[in-house]
Amino acid sequence: MISLDINADISRHPWTDSDAKAAVSHGMGKIERICRLTEGCVSGRSTVSVFIRLPDGNCYIAETTMALFLNAAKMFEVVEKKATHEADPDAN
């Protein structure tokens, strides 16, 4: 099973592990591509991949299951709607 740490607010709950600190020291990458791979999992389910380019030109591809990706997106949507509503209660 793929593990995925989903963080709703990195500014309030920063990553503190050494892997994250090392990654940040290389500079913030830019997601240039995102794709769906049908039957990307052994089970036959879809996966999502992102193509990331770092400031130094190195490129990486990261992959997760479609289910984890969609659940993360749903969580971000809920958090964003709540934050938007708190900032502007008249907003939809």
C-alpha positions, 0 to 999 in steps of 0.5 A: 500500500502506498503511504501519503502524508496530506498536510492541510496547512504547511504554514501551520504544520511545517515538515520537520523531518530530515528528508523534507529539510533536505528537499527544501534545500534544493529549492522549490520545484515546479510541477510541469505535467500531471497525468493519469495512468490507467491500470497503474496499480498492480490491482488494475486501478489508476495512478496519478503522476506529476513531473517536477522540475527543480531550479537546478534543472533536475527533473523527477516524477512522483506517483500515487494512487488515484484514490489517494490523490482524489481524497487529498483533493477533496480534503483540500477543497473542504479546507479551502472552502472553510478558509474562504468562508472565514475570510469572507462569510458572504462568499459562496 
